[in-house]
């Protein structure tokens, strides 16, 4: 109901006022009050707006602005209720091996360590040294920032 009223008000305000309101929501000032009902409304509204907005839609278009605001509501709600943890080094190596369709043995030969050492990295029993981490990044296409947990 709140978003319905906001949408009705939204249609009557100036572009400058809309941008200010949008920035307020992007800044997260009112995000702590997002209920499950508001979240579900935003999801539904996004589905309605997506066919109306494309890359050629002007940034000041009412639907584009509303889509951005609804997306911000969903993002903030999901950050709080469905957080996604950063992958561990073990997970990064395992996922990269699967993506590259490479075996632990192949990786071990490529970077010059034993297969059991690769197994230790994947199981979390050991962490690679900086030198080995650098080789893992180069061989598996993992960004150094991801490998360092940044």
Order of alpha helices (4+ residues) and beta strands (2+ residues): alpha-alpha-alpha-alpha-alpha-alpha-alpha-alpha-alpha
